[in-house]
């Protein structure tokens, strides 16, 4: 059963956008955590 007909390029592009936002969000959270740890009151 070939799945070429079911492969929608729009869905693939949406997945890439979701992946990009996901990685971007992870980096933002990581930078905020590092900032909070390094600037925590002693």
N, C-alpha and C positions, 0 to 999 in steps of 0.2 A: 504494500500500500504506500504509494508515494505521497509525501506530505508537502510537495512543492506548492500545490494549489492553496493549502491552508496557511502557508507562511505569509503573513502580512507584514510588509516593510514598516507600516505605521506602528504596529505593536513593538517591533524590534527597536525603532527609534524611541518610542516611549520608554522601553526598558533601559535604553542607554541614558536617557534623561534622569530616570529614577536612580540608576546606579551613580550618576554624577552627583546628584543632590545628596545621595546617601553617603558617599565618600566625603563630600564637602562638609556635611553635618558632623561626621565623625571627627574631622580635623578641627572644626570649631570647638566641639566638646573637649577634645584633647588639649587644645591651647588654653581654654578656660580653666580646665583642671590644673594644668601646669602653672598657670598664673596664680590660681588660688593657693596652691601648695607653696610656691616660692614667695608669695607676698602674705603668707599667713602670719598673724601676730604671734610673736614668740611668748 
